[in-house]
Amino acid sequence: MLLRLILAVPIVLMPNLLYLPLDTGIPALNLANLLLIAMVIALVLSPRDQLTSHTTGVLTPPLVFLFLAVLIGYLIAVTTLPGDSQADITALKNFVFPPLFYFVYRRCKQDLRGTRQLIYLCLAVVVAAGADTLMQGLANNAFASYSETNRFAGPFGDYRSANRAGVFFAMFLPMFVAYALFLRGHKVWTAIAIGGCVIVTMAIMLTYSRQSYLIAILAVALLLVRRHLVLAVLLALATIPAISLLPEGVTERVAGTQQYTPSGRAQLDVSTASRFEIWGGAMKMWQDHPAGVGLNRFPRKIGEYSDYSDFDAHNMYVLMLTECGPLALIAMLWVLWRMLRLALALRRSDDGSDAEVNALGMGFTVAVIAMAMGNLYGSPFHEGLVMANFWIMCGLVERYTLLKRHAAIAAAKASDTPRLDLAQAIAGRYPLSERILPGRYRILSK
C-alpha cells in the first residue's frame, strides 16, 4: 500500500509541477527528478517483481535506440557548435527523463487491482487539469471572443502554453470516449466517463489550439466508427449545423485560419504560414547537415534558412531529423509503432468478454494516434509536463496486459485440475481400476 502511494505521487504532481516549483540550482536535480529517484529507491527496496524481471519491455529496444541517437545529437552539438552547456544538458535530460517513467511503472510491482487504480488515477488527474482550465476560462469569460492572450492552459502555464495543454487533453480524450462507448454493463463508470469527456472537451476548446480541435475530432470519429458505423455517420451529418452552437470564441479561432487580403485574396494566417516556411527551411538545413545540426541547435540555425530566427520547428519529426539526423527520426517512429503494438497486445490479452479490457485497449490505441498527431504541429514529445503521464500510462498498460495474460494462463491450468483430481481419486479408491481399464487414468489426465 505504501509503494502504491509513492507511485501515485508523480502521477498527481508531474502535470502540476509549475504549481510546485523546486529548483535546486542543479539542472539534473529538480522536483521531477527527485520523484523519479525516490520511486526507483522504493522499487529496489521492495520485494522482487517476478512478472517483469525476466522479460524485455515492448518499448525498451526503440527507447534505447532513441536515447543513443539523441546522445549522438548532443555530442554533435557540443563539438561543432558549442553554446550554453547547462541548456544543452537540460535539453538532453528533457529527452531522456520522461520516458524513464515507462520503465518504472512497468515494474511497479502492483497486482491487477493496484494497476487498475493507478490507470484510473492518471485519468482523474487529466479531469482535474481540465477542470482547472475550465475554471480559468469561465472566470475570464473566455468563450465570448477569441484573443491570443485569452487562451488558457490550466496547470501548464499561461496562454503561451495553450498548445501544449491542448495536446495533453486531446491525447487523453480518446480514453474517456472509449470508456463511455465500450464499457458495457458498468453504468456508473460509463456516466463518470461521459462527465470526463465533457470536462476535457471544454478544456480543449479553451486552449484555442486548432491542432487539438482536429486531433479530438478525428479521435472521436475513429472510436465512433469502431463502435457503430451508422451512428458515426448520423453524428457526422449533425455536426455541420451544430457548429453554429459552439461558443463564439471557438468559431472565431477556427475561422481565423483563413484570412483575406484587402484585395480579397484568401491566405493562411501568420501562425500557419510561418510553420510552412520554417519546415521548408528545415529541409534545406538537413540537406546541408545530413547527420543533424546537433541537439538544441535548431533555433540557432533556422534563421539562416528562413525569416524566422530563434524559432522552434513546431513539428517533432522535423526537429528530430534536423537536430539528430535520420537515425533519431527512425527511432521515434519505432517508438510510436511499438506503442501501437502494445495497445494491440492489450486488446488480444482477453477473448472479448471483458468490457474493461476492450475499452482500455481501444482508448489507448487511439490515444497513441492522438499523441503522434500532436507532434505534427508542435514538439511536445520531449516535454515532461505533457508527456510524463503518457509514459506512465504506457508502463501501466503493459503491466496490465501482462497481468491479464498471467491470469488467463492460471485460469486455463486451473480448468484442467478437476479432471486430474478425478483420475487420482478413482485410482486411489479403486487400485485395481488401472488393471481392469488400461489407459483410463491416462485419458482422464489429458
Disulfide bonds with the S-S distance in Angstrom:
none
